[in-house]
Amino acid sequence: MKVYHDIQNLPQFRNAVITIGTFDGVHTGHQQIIAQLKQEAALINGETVIITFHPHPRKIVSSKALYILNTLSEKIELLEAKGIDHLVVVPFDDGFAQQSAEDYVKNFLFEKFHPHTVIIGYDHRFGKGREGDYHSLEEYGKQLGFLVKEIPEHVLNNITVSSTRIRESLLNSDIATANNYLGYDYFFEGMVVEGNKLGRAIGFPTANIQVSIAEKLVPGNGVYAVSAAISSQVSAIIENGSSQLLKGMMNIGVRPTVDGTKRMIEVNIFDFDENIYGQIIRVYVKYYLRGEVKFNGLEALKEQLAKDKDAAQEWLLKAE
């Protein structure tokens, strides 16, 4: 897959079959659109082109807090795995948002991409004030010489439901539901930073993770079974599968047993004793084990962590 960040220097696509969207999550609903895109392109010996935006348009046009399922690099990785030919990342700013529907179609979509076919949903809106819709795009297509095809309503509904359910499920620690809608294990990355080394003192050393992107959605508080990879291993794992992943458990929360107040992400990697401070670690969230609990002292916490480790290992063994 070729990725473009400069829309002023795009190649001449061959019979471009295009779809447009944020594709946050690249989840099972999105995967249906991708399948339709590839089918249409195959019929005309065309190339698949996805147009997406960065930053997320809602960050520009809305003041509400935004939590994303994928960072841009994660989205690129997931789309590449789906066999897309071209991904165009459009810088989204106020100027782009203020284009009229006509300018958007003629000066952006047609002039830059010369599409053969554009695949969008019946409820797709574009241009300043969301003035453009599916029917107006069809009319522009007739004028300019490209086809417009509709994404089925049930697929669009699946996307809306999936995105909402994934976010809600992750925030509520319902990892099984989130991963089912995603079609893969939810993951995030962050730098390993120094903590107070309490975990090491009680026999469960942890990597304290500082998430790289502030908008990235972090699951709700609790204890999870996870797989993990150090940054240097990620590319190999993407190519060769998950068998090389490290196994562990993760706690997200304020650590009430030690009167903590700051929300932290701590991962205990099983049978691992390397110094990885300053490195990026990727965590795949596999199973929710239990909620965060305040224990009566460190000894009780230590006993529970031993049980958590057994439970995590059992779950992870089942997943192999």
N, C-alpha and C positions, 0 to 999 in steps of 0.2 A: 504494500500500500504506500502510495506517495502522499506526503502531507505538505500542504501549502499554507503559509501564513501571510503571504503578500498577494492580495487579490489583483494587484497591478501587473503581476508577472505570472499569469497562469498559462499553461500550454493549451494547444488546440485539442480538446477532448474528442475522441471518436464516438459519434452517436451517443452523446452523453445522456444517461438516464439518471435523473437527479431527484433526491429528496432532501428536505430541509427540516432541521429541528435541533433541539439542544441535546437529545440522546443522553440525558443524564441517567446513568445506571446501565445503559445498554442491556436492558433487562428483556424478559421473554416477550413482552409486547413489542419492543423495538426490534427484536429478532425476527418477528413476523414481517415487519416492514422491509427489513434487510433481505429476507427471502424473496419478497415480491420484487424488490429492486433488481436482484440478481436474475430472477426469472425473465423480467422484461428486457434486461440488457442482453441476455443470452439469445433471445428471439431475433434481435437485430444486429448481432455481433457488435454490441455497444460496450461502453465502459460505465461502471457504477461510480457515481459521484455523490458523496454526502457533504452538504453544506451545514456547518455548525457554527456556533458563535462563542466568542470568549472576550470578556467575561460573560457569565450567564446574563441574558437580557434583563432578567428581573432585578439584578443588582443595579442596573442603570435606571430602569423605569419605575422601580418601586422602592419605598423606604423600609419595607418589612425585612426582618432578618431572613437570611438565606442559608439553607443547609444543603449542600450538594452531596450526591452519592459518589461521584467520580471527580477527581481532579482532571485537568486537561490531559496530562500524560497518561493517566489511567484510562481515560476514554479512548485515546489514540490506540493504546495497547489492546483494548477489548475489541475495537472496530477492526483493527488489523487482523485479529484472530478470526473474524467473520468473513474474511476474504474480499473486502471492499478494495476497489482499484485506487480511488482517489478520495482524500479527505481535505476539504478546504475549510480552514479555521478563519472565520471573518472577525476582525477586531470590531467589537460592538461598543459604540459610544453614542453620545447624544446626537451627533451629526447623522450617523447611520439611522438612528431611531426616528429622526425628523424627516426622512425622505417621504415624498408622496408615493402613493401606490404605483402611479405611472412611472416615476423615476426609478423606483425599486425594480420594476419589471424590465423596463427598457435599458436603463443605464447600468444596472447591476446584473440581474439574472440573465438577460439576453446578451448584452454586450460582452460580459465576462465569460459566460459559459456556453453560449450557443447550444442550448439543450435540444435534444431530439424529443425527450419525454420528461415531464416533471410529474412526480408522484406526490400528492399531498392529500390531507384529509379535507372532508367537506366543511369542517369548521376552522380551517386555516385562515389566519388573518395576517395582513402585512401592510406596511406603509404607515405614515403618521396617522394617529388616531384609529389605527386598525381598520382603515377604510377599505382596503383590498380584501377580497374573499375568493373562494374557489371559482365562482361564476365569472368574476371579473378577470381572473387569471386565464380562464378558458377563452374569453374574448380576446385578450392580448395574445394568447397562443395562436388563435386563428389569424390574427393580423401579422404576427411575426414568424409563423411557420413552425411551431412546436406543439406537441400533444400534451394534454393534461389528463392524468388518470387519478382516480380517487382511491385513497386508502379506505378499505371497508370500515363501516361504523363500528362493528364489533371489535376490530383491532384497535381503533382509537379509544374505545371504552376500556379495553384491556390495559392500554398504556396509562390512561388516567388513573384507573383503579390500582394498577401495579405500582406506579410511582408513589401514590398516596399511601398504599398499604406498606410498601417497603420502608418509607420514612417512619411511619407510625410504629411499625413492628420493631425497627431498630431502636427507636427511642424507648420502647416498652420491653426491650430485651427479648423479644420474640424472634430469635434468630432463625428458627426453623421456617417460619412463614416468609421472612425476608429473603432467605437464600432460595426458597422455592420460587418466589416471584422473579428473583434475579437470574436464576438458572446457573448460578455459581456461588461460591462462598464469599460473603462480603469481606472486603479487605481495606486496610488503610496503612499509611506509612508515617514514620516519624523518626526523629533523632533520639538516640539513647543518651540521656543526660544523667548526671550524678544525683542520687537521692541521699537519704540518711543512712543507708545500708542496714536498716533494721531487718529486712528479709534475710540477708546473709547471716545476721547474728542468730536467727532462729532456724537456720537450715534451709531456707527457701529464698536464695538470692534472686533479685528481680532486675530486669532492665526497665528503667523508668523512661517512658516514651513521651516526647514532646511532638505532637502532631504537626506536620509540615505546613498544612494549609488550614487557616482558621475556619473557613466555611465548611470543611469536610465534616460530615455527620459522624459523630462518635456514638456507639450504642449506649443504652442506658446503664446505670450502675449495676454491678453484679460481678459474679465470677463465671468465667467462660473457659471451655476447652478450645484451644487454638493451635494452628500451625503457624510457623514463622520462617522468615528467610532474611538473612543479612543482605544488604544492598548488592554486594558483590556476587551473590548467588542468584539474584532474581532473574536475570536474563537467561541463565541456564535452566531455571525452573520453568520459565515461560516456554522454552523450547522443548524440554524433556518431560514435563509433567510434575506432579506434586510429590512423587516418591522421595524426592530429596529434601523435602521440607522438614524443619525441626519441629518437635512436638512440645507443647507446653500448656500452661493455664494462665489466664489473665484476670486481674482484678481492676475494675473501674470504679472509682468512688473516692470518698473522703477519709477512709481508714478510721472509723469511729473508735476502734479498740485503743488506738494510740492518740485519741483526741485530735485527729487531723481535721483541717478545715478546707484545705485546697483539694479540688478534684484532681485525681491522678490516674494515670494508666500505667500499670505495672505488669510485666510479663515474666513469669518464671519458666525458663526453658529447661526441659528435663535433660539430665546428663550432659550438661554444657557448662564449661568453666572458662570461656575466653573473655578477654577484655575487649568490649565492643563500644566503649564510651566514644561518642562523637560519630558513630556510624549510623546509617539509616537502616531501619528494620521494617520489614513489611509483615503485617499480622493478618492472617486469614481467620475470621471468627467462625467457629464450627458449631459449637453447642453452648447453650446457656445451662449452667450448673445450679446456681442459687443466687439469691439476693445478698446484698451487703448487710452484715450483721455486726453488732457490737458484742464482743466476747468479754468474759470476765477475766481479763489478764492475758498475757502473752502465751502462757502455757496452753490455755484453752484454744487460742488462735492457732497455735502450732499443731494441735491435735486435729483441728478442723481442716487445716491446709493439707495434712497427710491424707485425710479422707477425700478432699477435693482432687488431689493428685491421682488417687486410685480411680476416682470416677472419670476424670479427664482421660486417663490412659485407656480405660475401658471403652469410652465413646470413640476415641481416636482409632483404636484397634478395629472397632466395628466398621469404621469408614474406609478402611484400607481395601 
